[in-house]
Amino acid sequence: MASQLRPFRVPERSRGDDNLALVHVNTQNTTPAAATTQPRRKRASKPKVRTGCTTCKIRRVKCDEIKPSCNRCTSTGRKCDGYEYTRDQPSSSTALTVPCPPRAPATQSQLFLPSSLSVTFPGNAKERRIFHYFQVRTVPAFAGSSELDFWNNLVLKVGQQEPVVHNAIVALSTLHEDYQNRNGRFSQDMNTDPSYREALVLYGKALRQLNDRLGKEDRMSAELALISSILFTCFEVLRRNNMSAVIHYSAGMKELARQIKKSREDEAASSQSLSAIPEFQPIPQSELDVLFRVFARYDIQACTFSKPRAEALSLHLSSQPPPFMNLTEVKIHLDNLLISVYQLIKSDLPKYRYWDASSVPPEWLVRHNEAIYTFEAWLTSIESFLQDPSPNLNPAAPTTNTSLILPPHEAKTLLGLRMQVKVALIILKTSIASPTETAFDGFLPDFVEIVTRIEDLADSLSLPEAAPLDNESTAFTMELGIIHPLFIVATKCRDQVVRRRAIKALKRAGREGVWEGPVAAVVAEWVMGTEEAGLQGSEGEVVPERTRIHDIRKDVDYEGRRVLVEAKRSMDQSGWKVWETIRESVPF
């Protein structure tokens, strides 16, 4: 009796699985003898066809090659993305000449993961795709110019091996993709968005896994905690939860300092000769040094925004810049300069601002003056290199092009670092025995230079003005760049024309980590209005000392769309003992 055959359809699992086909299954019981007497039929070998539609190629199924859209796609409700032919395909008079249907441009959410990039990354197809997005989109946004070793090497390597970092990567990249798809726009109904909620779920999963892993006190667990704390910091910054970001990186930085101190003790075999303050290497020598640089950069960013003190570290900066530099070394040296400056201006030094010079401890005066001399020498050398790099290049290193032509994002990063150092030097110079705000009036040429250079950059990039929390015209970056220098100019320069130029430039500056240009412009406009309230509006009118704001603290309430500002100004210009505190909620 002939075997009864019935069709059985293999269930479709996911995109990219094997062919969805009809398979005939024999439902009649067969004996072993019968099985051995039946010769096994060999599958006919046919050459692979490479002319199928793009969709079938991705799904790895046989395409029927019907033009303009194949039946294999349309019969299953899929969109056929058409056909691609290589240039060396032989032409034939009998070949079909039906044109390919027009293809819509691929969006970021439709990126297909090349197997050559992340074939070893664990997880399902969706996680591998989002890991590809992490490589090509998220890493450039967060790495900046000085953290490539951390993101391209350490994070990617550990993320392919450890579930904690794996899930942190997927969470951060999912949130970043959602952020980019929204063009950075903030809205209160964002919490109901499926993609945003998915990122939060993944983030919570990574946090729980890290807590479970920390129960094991080994070196790998400590390294995972350090890497994860950086990823968690970036996650919180991206979703505008800055206080949680500070908590994450502060905890990670304290653990890292402990690890570095322990490593140095092991090398020296004696803890008595080592300082309790961790040593910061000007040129990273190990993975711990790479991690320390990332944490130090995030600490500076928090200090520029609201953090009152920098995490203590020991950084020895040579008093003489090297005779030869390349562009990579210039970026590292600018980073070192910025870290060194903030170790001073976010220490005990600012408390001597309102002291008489004769009362300041001599050791602080010496340290202050030596630091200014060293930092100015470095900045002058770096500016000389950037103006004309050819005399400063190492003659032993072969080069065919000494002109400094940079892509736009590199030019913005480099300009931001230089302006950050310039502004930090201005703050340092006014940190001892400089009680009046009129002390900043002597830096008007520097303020004009900062605004002019940033305006030229914004014009070259065609950056438009934007409202707070509206669609961002420039991509998000974690790099500390041009916003903070512009904010200092807008709040410390009392020249009416220059400060208004700075405020206008802030509205074009986009978002850099915790700093948002349009939001900073709102605060700067409030400061300007408060200081100039009693002026007649005539050109060249001087803002009196009694109305000038000395100290500004700010906290952004994104859901309430307002900035909570606390400012102080002096009511006693002789003894600097009596202060007026102004608290206001500034809407935007």
C-alpha positions in Angstrom: 0.0 0.0 0.0 1.4 3.3 -0.9 2.5 5.6 1.9 0.0 8.4 2.8 1.7 11.7 2.6 0.4 15.0 4.1 2.0 18.4 3.9 3.7 19.9 6.9 4.7 23.6 7.0 7.8 24.4 9.0 7.0 27.4 11.3 8.8 30.6 10.5 11.1 31.7 13.3 12.7 35.0 12.4 14.1 36.9 9.5 17.2 35.2 8.2 16.1 31.7 9.2 15.9 28.8 6.7 13.5 28.6 3.8 9.8 28.5 4.6 8.9 25.4 2.5 6.4 22.5 2.2 8.0 19.3 3.5 6.4 16.0 3.0 6.5 13.8 6.0 5.8 10.0 5.9 3.2 9.3 8.5 3.2 5.4 8.0 5.4 3.4 10.4 8.4 1.9 8.6 10.5 -1.0 9.7 14.3 -0.9 9.9 14.5 -3.5 7.2 12.4 -1.4 4.9 14.5 1.6 5.7 17.7 -0.2 4.8 16.3 -1.5 1.5 15.4 2.0 0.3 18.4 3.6 -1.4 19.0 7.2 -0.2 18.5 9.7 -2.9 21.1 12.3 -3.3 20.1 15.9 -3.7 21.0 17.2 -7.1 23.8 19.7 -7.0 23.1 23.0 -8.7 25.2 26.1 -8.9 24.2 28.9 -6.5 22.2 31.7 -8.1 23.4 35.2 -7.2 20.8 37.1 -9.1 18.0 37.0 -6.6 16.3 40.0 -5.0 18.0 41.7 -2.1 15.3 40.6 0.4 15.7 36.9 -0.5 19.4 37.2 -0.3 19.2 38.5 3.2 16.7 35.8 4.2 19.0 33.2 2.5 16.1 31.7 0.5 15.8 30.8 -3.2 14.2 33.7 -5.2 11.9 33.0 -8.1 13.3 36.2 -9.7 10.0 37.5 -11.0 10.3 41.1 -12.1 9.8 43.8 -10.8 8.9 42.1 -7.5 9.4 38.4 -6.8 6.4 36.2 -5.8 8.5 34.8 -2.9 8.3 38.1 -1.1 4.9 39.4 -2.2 3.2 36.1 -1.4 4.4 36.2 2.2 3.5 39.9 2.7 7.1 41.1 2.5 8.4 44.1 0.5 10.7 43.1 -2.3 13.7 45.4 -2.3 14.5 44.7 -6.0 17.6 43.4 -7.7 21.2 44.4 -7.8 23.5 43.4 -10.6 27.3 43.6 -10.6 29.0 45.7 -13.3 30.8 42.7 -14.7 27.6 40.8 -15.4 27.6 39.8 -19.1 25.0 41.5 -21.2 22.7 39.5 -23.4 20.2 40.3 -26.0 17.9 37.8 -24.4 18.2 39.2 -20.9 15.3 40.8 -19.3 15.4 44.6 -19.5 12.8 45.3 -16.9 14.1 48.1 -14.7 14.5 47.6 -11.0 11.8 49.2 -8.8 13.1 52.3 -7.0 14.3 51.6 -3.5 13.6 53.8 -0.5 16.8 55.0 1.3 17.6 52.7 4.3 17.0 54.2 7.7 19.2 53.6 10.7 16.7 51.1 12.1 16.9 49.1 8.9 20.7 48.6 9.0 21.7 45.0 8.1 24.5 43.5 10.1 27.4 42.3 8.0 28.6 39.0 9.2 32.2 40.2 9.0 31.7 42.7 11.8 30.0 41.0 14.7 29.7 37.3 13.9 30.9 36.4 17.4 28.6 38.8 19.3 26.2 36.6 21.3 22.4 37.1 21.1 19.6 37.0 18.6 19.5 38.7 15.2 18.1 41.9 16.7 20.9 42.1 19.3 23.5 41.6 16.7 22.0 44.3 14.5 21.9 46.7 17.4 25.5 45.8 18.2 26.4 46.8 14.6 24.6 50.1 15.3 26.7 50.5 18.4 29.9 50.1 16.4 29.1 52.5 13.5 26.9 55.1 15.3 27.1 55.0 19.1 30.9 54.6 19.5 31.7 57.7 17.3 29.2 59.8 19.3 30.6 58.8 22.7 34.3 58.1 22.0 35.3 61.6 21.0 38.9 62.0 20.0 40.6 60.7 23.2 38.7 57.6 24.2 38.9 55.4 21.1 41.1 52.8 22.9 38.4 52.4 25.5 35.4 52.1 23.2 37.0 50.4 20.1 39.1 47.9 22.0 38.1 47.4 25.7 34.3 47.7 25.5 33.9 45.8 22.3 36.2 43.0 23.5 34.6 42.6 26.9 31.1 43.0 25.4 31.5 39.9 23.3 32.5 37.8 26.4 30.6 39.1 29.4 26.8 39.3 29.7 26.8 42.3 31.9 28.7 44.5 29.4 26.8 42.8 26.6 23.4 44.0 27.9 24.8 47.4 28.8 25.9 47.8 25.2 22.6 46.7 23.8 20.7 49.0 26.2 22.9 52.1 25.4 22.7 51.5 21.7 19.0 50.9 21.8 18.5 54.2 23.6 20.9 56.0 21.3 19.1 54.7 18.2 15.8 55.9 19.7 17.3 59.3 20.5 18.6 59.7 17.0 15.2 58.7 15.5 13.6 61.4 17.6 16.3 63.9 16.6 17.0 64.4 20.3 13.5 65.9 20.9 12.2 65.6 24.5 8.6 65.0 25.3 6.7 63.8 28.3 5.0 60.9 26.4 8.4 59.5 25.6 8.0 56.9 28.4 5.2 55.2 26.5 7.3 54.8 23.4 8.1 51.0 22.9 11.7 51.6 21.8 12.4 53.8 24.8 10.8 51.4 27.2 12.7 48.5 25.8 16.0 50.4 26.4 15.0 51.0 30.0 14.2 47.3 30.5 17.6 46.3 29.1 19.3 48.9 31.3 17.6 47.5 34.4 18.6 43.9 33.4 22.3 45.0 33.1 22.1 46.7 36.5 20.8 43.6 38.2 23.4 41.4 36.5 26.2 43.7 37.7 24.9 43.6 41.3 24.8 39.8 41.1 28.3 39.7 39.7 29.8 42.1 42.3 29.2 39.3 44.9 32.3 37.7 43.4 35.3 39.6 44.6 37.8 39.0 41.8 39.7 41.2 39.4 37.3 40.5 36.5 34.3 41.6 38.5 36.1 44.8 39.4 36.9 45.5 35.7 33.3 44.8 34.7 32.1 47.3 37.3 34.4 50.0 35.9 33.4 49.4 32.3 29.7 49.1 33.1 29.8 52.3 35.2 31.0 54.3 32.2 28.3 52.7 30.0 25.6 53.4 32.7 26.9 57.0 32.9 26.5 57.5 29.2 23.0 56.0 29.4 21.8 58.4 32.1 23.4 61.4 30.3 21.7 60.5 27.1 18.3 60.3 28.8 19.0 63.6 30.6 19.3 62.2 34.1 22.5 64.0 35.0 22.4 63.3 38.8 22.3 59.6 38.3 25.1 59.9 35.8 27.3 61.6 38.4 26.6 58.9 40.9 27.6 56.2 38.5 30.9 57.6 37.4 31.8 58.8 40.9 31.4 55.3 42.3 33.4 53.9 39.4 36.1 56.5 39.7 36.6 55.7 43.4 36.8 52.0 42.7 39.3 52.7 39.9 41.5 54.8 42.2 41.6 51.9 44.6 42.5 49.5 41.8 45.3 51.8 40.5 46.7 52.3 44.0 46.7 48.5 44.6 48.4 48.0 41.2 51.1 50.5 42.0 51.6 48.9 45.5 52.1 45.5 43.9 54.7 47.0 41.5 56.6 48.8 44.3 56.1 46.0 46.8 55.6 48.7 49.4 52.6 51.0 50.1 54.6 53.4 52.3 56.2 55.2 49.3 53.0 55.7 47.5 50.6 58.6 47.7 47.0 58.1 48.6 46.0 60.1 45.5 46.0 58.0 42.3 48.5 58.8 39.7 47.3 59.9 36.3 49.5 58.9 33.4 49.9 61.6 30.7 50.2 58.8 28.1 48.2 55.7 29.0 50.3 52.7 29.7 47.7 50.1 30.7 43.9 49.4 30.6 43.6 51.0 34.0 45.2 54.2 32.6 42.8 54.2 29.7 39.8 53.8 32.1 41.2 56.5 34.3 41.4 59.0 31.4 37.7 58.4 30.5 36.6 58.9 34.2 38.7 62.1 34.5 37.2 63.5 31.3 33.7 62.9 32.7 34.6 64.4 36.0 35.7 67.6 34.2 32.4 67.8 32.4 30.5 67.5 35.7 32.7 70.2 37.2 32.0 72.6 34.4 28.3 72.2 34.9 27.6 72.0 38.7 30.1 69.7 40.6 31.9 71.8 43.2 35.1 69.7 43.5 37.1 67.6 41.2 38.1 64.0 42.1 41.7 64.3 43.3 44.4 62.8 41.1 48.1 63.3 40.6 49.2 64.5 37.2 52.8 65.6 36.6 52.8 68.0 33.6 56.3 69.0 32.3 57.0 72.7 32.4 58.3 72.6 28.9 56.3 71.3 25.9 58.0 68.8 23.6 59.7 70.2 20.6 57.9 67.9 18.2 54.2 66.9 18.2 51.6 65.3 15.9 47.9 65.9 15.9 47.1 62.9 18.1 49.6 64.0 20.7 48.2 67.5 20.6 44.7 66.2 21.5 46.2 64.2 24.4 48.2 67.2 25.6 45.1 69.4 25.5 43.2 66.8 27.6 46.1 66.7 30.1 46.1 70.5 30.3 42.3 70.6 30.9 42.5 67.9 33.6 45.5 69.8 35.3 43.7 73.1 35.3 40.5 71.7 36.9 42.5 70.0 39.6 43.3 73.6 40.7 40.2 75.6 40.0 38.0 72.8 41.6 40.1 72.5 44.7 40.6 74.7 47.8 42.1 77.4 45.6 38.8 79.4 44.8 38.2 80.2 48.5 41.1 82.6 48.3 39.4 84.7 45.6 38.0 87.1 48.1 41.2 87.3 50.2 43.8 90.0 50.1 46.9 88.8 48.3 49.0 89.4 51.4 46.8 87.0 53.4 46.9 84.1 50.9 49.2 81.3 52.0 52.5 81.6 50.1 52.4 78.0 48.9 49.1 78.6 47.1 50.5 81.8 45.5 53.6 79.9 44.2 51.5 77.0 43.0 49.0 79.3 41.3 51.7 81.4 39.5 53.7 78.3 38.4 50.6 76.7 37.0 49.7 79.7 35.0 53.2 79.9 33.6 53.2 76.2 32.6 49.7 76.2 31.1 50.3 79.3 29.0 53.6 77.8 27.7 51.8 74.6 26.7 48.8 76.5 25.1 51.2 78.8 23.2 53.1 75.8 21.8 49.9 74.0 20.8 48.5 77.1 19.1 51.8 77.5 17.2 51.5 73.9 16.0 47.9 74.4 14.8 48.8 77.6 13.0 51.7 76.1 11.1 52.2 72.4 11.9 55.2 71.8 9.6 58.0 73.1 11.8 56.7 71.2 14.8 56.5 67.8 13.1 59.1 65.2 14.0 61.7 65.2 11.1 62.3 61.5 11.7 58.6 60.8 10.9 58.0 60.8 7.1 55.1 62.9 5.9 54.0 64.2 2.6 51.4 66.7 3.8 52.0 69.1 6.6 48.8 71.2 6.1 46.2 70.8 8.8 43.0 69.9 7.0 40.4 68.3 9.3 36.9 66.9 8.7 34.2 69.1 10.3 33.6 67.0 13.5 37.4 66.8 14.1 37.7 70.6 13.7 34.8 71.1 16.1 36.4 68.8 18.7 39.8 70.4 18.4 38.4 73.9 18.6 36.3 72.9 21.6 39.3 71.6 23.5 41.4 74.7 22.8 38.6 77.1 23.9 38.0 74.9 27.0 41.6 75.4 28.1 41.5 79.1 27.3 38.4 79.6 29.4 39.8 77.5 32.3 43.0 79.6 32.3 40.8 82.8 32.6 39.0 81.2 35.6 42.4 80.2 37.1 43.8 83.7 36.8 40.8 85.2 38.6 40.8 82.6 41.4 43.2 84.3 43.9 42.8 87.9 45.2 40.4 88.9 42.4 37.1 89.5 44.3 35.4 91.8 41.8 33.6 90.7 38.7 35.1 93.6 36.8 38.4 91.5 36.8 36.9 89.7 33.9 36.6 92.9 31.8 40.4 92.6 31.2 39.8 89.4 29.1 37.6 91.1 26.5 40.1 90.3 23.7 40.0 86.6 24.7 36.2 86.6 24.8 36.0 88.2 21.3 38.4 85.5 20.0 36.4 82.7 21.5 33.1 83.9 20.1 34.5 84.7 16.6 36.2 81.3 16.2 33.1 79.5 17.2 30.9 81.6 15.0 33.2 80.9 12.0 32.9 77.1 12.8 29.1 77.3 13.1 28.9 79.1 9.8 31.1 76.6 8.0 28.9 73.8 9.3 25.7 75.7 8.5 24.4 75.2 12.1 20.9 76.7 12.6 19.5 78.1 15.8 17.3 75.8 17.8 14.8 76.0 20.6 15.4 74.1 23.9 14.6 70.4 23.7 13.5 70.8 20.1 14.8 68.7 17.1 18.6 68.8 17.1 20.3 69.8 13.9 23.6 68.4 15.1 24.3 64.9 16.3 24.7 64.2 20.0 28.2 63.9 21.3 29.6 63.2 24.7 32.7 65.4 23.9 33.1 68.5 26.0 33.3 71.2 23.3 32.2 74.7 22.5 29.1 75.1 24.7 30.8 75.7 28.1 33.2 78.3 26.7 30.3 80.2 25.1 28.4 80.1 28.4 31.3 81.6 30.3 31.6 84.4 27.7 27.8 85.0 27.9 27.8 85.2 31.7 31.2 86.8 32.5 31.7 89.2 29.5 29.7 92.4 30.2 30.3 93.9 26.7 26.7 94.1 25.4 27.5 93.2 21.8 29.9 90.3 22.6 27.7 88.6 25.2 24.7 88.7 22.8 26.8 87.1 20.1 27.7 84.4 22.5 24.1 83.7 23.4 23.1 83.5 19.8 26.0 81.1 19.2 24.8 78.9 22.1 21.4 78.4 20.3 23.4 76.9 17.4 25.7 74.7 19.5 23.6 71.5 19.8 24.2 69.1 22.7 27.5 68.0 24.3 27.0 65.6 27.1 25.3 67.3 30.0 25.5 70.7 28.2 22.7 71.7 25.9 23.3 74.9 23.9 19.8 76.2 23.7 19.1 75.5 27.4 22.4 77.3 28.4 21.3 80.2 26.3 18.1 80.5 28.4 20.2 80.7 31.6 22.6 83.2 30.0 19.7 85.5 28.9 18.4 85.4 32.4 21.8 86.5 33.8 22.1 89.2 31.2 18.6 90.5 32.0 19.3 90.5 35.7 22.6 92.4 35.4 21.4 94.9 32.9 18.0 95.6 34.5 18.9 99.1 35.6 20.8 100.2 32.4 19.4 102.8 30.0 20.3 100.7 27.0 22.9 103.1 25.5 25.8 101.6 23.7 29.0 101.1 25.8 27.1 101.4 29.1 29.0 99.6 31.9 27.3 97.0 34.1 28.0 98.1 37.7 29.7 95.8 40.1 26.7 95.7 42.5 24.4 94.1 39.9 26.9 91.5 38.5 26.3 87.9 39.3 29.3 86.1 40.9 28.2 82.5 41.3 25.6 80.6 39.3 24.1 77.2 40.1 21.6 75.6 37.8 19.4 72.5 37.8 17.4 71.7 34.7 13.9 70.3 35.1 13.2 68.8 31.7 9.7 67.6 32.4 8.7 71.0 33.8 10.6 72.7 31.0 12.4 75.1 33.3 15.8 75.8 34.9 16.1 76.3 38.6 18.7 79.0 39.0 20.5 80.1 42.2 22.8 83.1 41.8 24.8 85.3 44.2 25.9 88.9 44.0 27.7 91.0 46.6 26.1 93.6 48.8 29.4 94.6 50.3 32.1 95.5 47.8 34.6 96.4 50.5 34.7 93.3 52.8 32.8 90.8 50.6 31.0 89.5 53.6 27.3 90.2 52.7 25.7 88.4 49.8 22.3 88.5 48.1 21.0 85.1 47.0 18.6 85.1 44.0 16.5 82.0 43.3 14.3 81.8 40.3 12.5 79.3 38.1 13.3 80.2 34.5 10.9 78.7 32.0 11.8 77.7 28.5 
